[in-house]
Every structure is written in structure tokens, then in C-alpha cells.
């Protein structure tokens, strides 16, 4: 339970820091919130119908997520939330089975996710000016 608050903070609240000057953004080495890098996952929260399959998938997702949220680190030195890979396929299945139409908002979120993750693929561990230099693992949010 000791690590849960820190891991939840990264999972839900870690966003790029606005600098106001070049390079304009900086990203914590703990990574970015899952909903920020893949906003389409929010569709998994609102299925049109709730049945036993969707309920079972949520039990699997929450059980796996809880294990990773109790782990002793956040996935240190990452772009996105690394440990979400353990249950990400289940979240995509939840979206597919949720029965919601994929309208303009879904497409806009998908385009945003592609842009954000392409930026991460191009810059991570190559263009260090976009990433925080704290080596203590203590800095999660933008310093004052």
C-alpha cells in the first residue's frame, strides 16, 4: 500500500509540463498518464450494455491493474504508463464489446493518441531536452 499513492498519481495525473520557452514541454521520467497517451481508453468506462463478459473483463483489468499499482515503482524512465501493457488488450476488448459507435470524438482522440505516441517514439531516449533530468525518482510533477 505504501507505493499506491505515487503510482496512482502517475497513472492519473502525470501530464507534460509547460515551460513557456523552447522546447516548450518537458515530460517526467515517470511517464505520462494513461488517459493522456491513449484517451480512447475512456470509452471502455461507458459500455452501452453491461453483461457478464464485460463484468469479467473489468474484474481481470482491475485485478491486474491493482497488482501493478502496488508495485514498488512507477515504471521509471518511460514515456507512457509502462505497466498498462499488462491489461491494455483487455481494455481494447472492452471498447469493442461496449456497443458504442465510434464518432468524431473517438476519431479525434485516436488522432491525438497517434500524435502523442509518435512524439514519444521519436524523442524518447534520443532528444533529452524534452525529458526531466531528475535522477532521484522524487520529481513527478512540474517543479514550482
Phi, psi and omega in degrees: 000340183300323185269349185302311181301318180294315180293322176295322179299315179291316182301317185259330195241353184283112181237162175299148179268134176274125184261333182083355177211166183304133011272012174076326176230154174220143184243134177297146178290352174282345179100184184252155178302144183299318181293336179283317182282335180218073184296340178298339179296340178298334178295338179291340182282344187231067178291149178291327179227149178244117178230183185294328179294314179296319178297317179295320177297319179295323176298317179295316180297310184293323177296315179292317180298320180299319178300317181286328179288338177270355181294157189287354174214172185270357187100019182342133182063076181212165176265306177257189180276098189306315188287351177291342180299338180292332183231004180302318178302324179292324177294322177295322176296320177300319178296315182296321182274352185292343176078008179273145174284146179264094182269202184296322180296319179297315179296318178298319178294323178295317178297316177302315180298319179295317180296311182298313183286333173293317175304315179297318180295324182281322189263332188298126179064018176233314182247084189294342181295340180273357186235145182293151186257007180297126179254005183271347186066016181267333184271117177249318182251165182302127178295152178291000000 
